[in-house]
Amino acid sequence: MAEATYKDLVAEAFLSPIRSVLIVDDDYPTLHEILLSDSERKRQYGDKDWNRSSHSRARVRRVIEQFRGPGAPYMLDIHDGRSPSEETDEKKVGTLQQTDLLILDYILDKAKEDDGTASLRIAREALDNKHFNLILVHTKEDLDDVFTEFALGLLQPCFEQDGNDDPYESLVDFLDEHETPLVTAVAAEQYLFARGILARKTMVQLKSALMRGEGPLGAVKNALETGGLDRREWLRALQYALEAFEGSNAERFSTENHGVLDWRNETVKYIRASRGFVCFSKKQDELDLLKTVHEALAAWRPLPSRLLLTKLRAEMNERGIEVQDDAIGNPEVGAVWYLRLLEKDEPGLQALIDRTVRHHSEQLLDQLLPQVNDFAARLRKIDAEKDAYDVVKRRFGLDLSNEAVLLTAKAGHNAFIGSKPSKSAHVDLGHILLISGTYWFCATPACDMVPGQDRGSPPDKLPELKRFTALKLIEHGENKALRDANRGGQVFVNLRNGEGTERKAFRVAESLGSSPTSMTMYVENNGYLSEGLPPSCRVVHVGAETKPDGTMAPALVEQTALVCGMLRYEYALEIQSRYVASQARIGLEFEAHEPQAAEEKSD
């Protein structure tokens, strides 16, 4: 047996799980149509191409047989895309959610020549439906034109400037004479090229591409050079032209965000969104449609990590029911859990549900991982004999032989494996809280942070207050943190910052071996968090205030804490253990000695 290629594993991860196929094409026969009498079928559907000639019937039959023949284990359905209204069409899409591959004709209404509005509307609805993940646009029309309309139709405008000030005031004189050539230079090709750069990079890279006249931006560069505009204003002029294009083509854009991430308009064309993948094929070519989808997926070159997760999802769909019995456990397991669930008061209910779901999920994953592990081993084997740095550069676009790139990548890797988004409804072990510009780590065991659950009756127990120990986190440069990463006490974390995230590195003590700075805090509302982003809570701790006579006295301080991140459990335990060890010191009277430089050299 020939060894698998990367392309083969792409097919195994994305195409092998396909079980259902839906064709939406106004030229294809539906089951309802076939069951009509000949006269009634001719009266209602006589305009369809499929029954006009033997050639047309054979062409349609060849497509259908791709999904109905031996070795094609698919459930096939056909919808002709004919609906009396947009509302009805959207309802039809809503009832056809359980398909894995959607084959979509571009022109669904022959009365509207070159109008792909209906198919684009279905594609939008499909991409918004989490189950529709693969879409093949199968059309007689020119693929460049169809791709362009789909790409624009799945994007929202983004260049309109906010605010009352005119952002283009410095361009007034230039635009008085050269607005028409500038705006004319930006057509759909230039617009999508610019949006493509911004989808993957930043405005700085867009400016660099404009300065070089890269690709279709060469037309814009020529217009700016001809007009004699100062190069410092070029990017602003491009933004003006892009905004003008959006304004004059508003009907071609979407009003909703469909999660489009990137696209490619070459021989193989595709559009990738967070909830779907769209590719394109001409009917006249009469190609194997699954092969067409495969070629587009291979051209996308999904990352190895994405292939693993896609394989895991496929295994979950394929074998999830089979392995449920083991994940559920024997009846005693479920009985005790459900009894606890019924007896639990509301304050601790969510925590109990979360823990139980995690336990069962872990048991389920244990049954599925062998197949995924085998897939990962075969994936590695494909590249094992090649230069590792070259492989990583080709697969991920990162040159890890460059020291700066390697350090950044390692910091990102450490933050990913060491932290996770916070999903807990209450303050919990591992939470990172931002309080008045300082980051703190919750070091109290998870069981003691469950709302309404306390150990004993401590003197400082108060209604609606949950006590916890907070460790002060000291911001640490990433390079220094990487140097000390395996010495313990280092924190790499992705923190929520407004609408996005930022990566930070911390240490829990001023120096290796020293004790963390800790403080006892009390969180109000039994520890429950608000539902905002990031979630927040009110905390109380003892601070100091200056009395009228100038002396210092303890005082209660109440502040808002933002929960902006969380360490994974094992990493939270490592930090917690350092705090516990610092509270159980032995040999406090030992004298330490730091050797001088000369002594170190003599050693």
Secondary structure, DSSP 4 states (H G I P E B T S, - for coil): -PPPPHHHHHHHHHTTT--EEEEE-TTSPPHHHHTS-HHHHHHHHTT-GGGT-HHHHHHHHHHHHTTTSTT---EEEEE----SSHHHHHHHHHH----SEEEE-S---TTSTT--HHHHHHHHHHHHSTT--EEEEEESS-HHHHHHHHHHHTPPP--PPPSSS-TTGGGHHHHHHHHHHHHHH--HHHHHHHHHHHHHS-HHHHHHHHHHT-TTHHHHHHHHHHHT--GGGHHHHHHHHHHHHHHHTGGGS-SS---EEEEEESSSEEEEETTEEEEEEEGGG---HHHHHHHHHHHH---HHHHHHHHHHHHHHHHTTTTHHHHH--HHHHHHHHHHHHH--HHHHHHHHHHHHHHHHHHHHHHHHHHHHHHHHHHHHHHTTS-HHHHHHHHHS--TTSHHHHHHHHHHHHHHHHEE----SB--TTEEEEETTEEEEE-S-GGGGSTT--SS--TT--TT-EEEEEEE-EE--HHHHHHTGGGS-EEEEEEEETTEEEEEEEESSSSTTSPPPEEEEEESGGGBPPSSSS-EEEEEEEEEEE-TTS-EEEEEEEEEEEEEEEE-HHHHHHHHHHHHHHTS---TTPPP----HHHHHH-
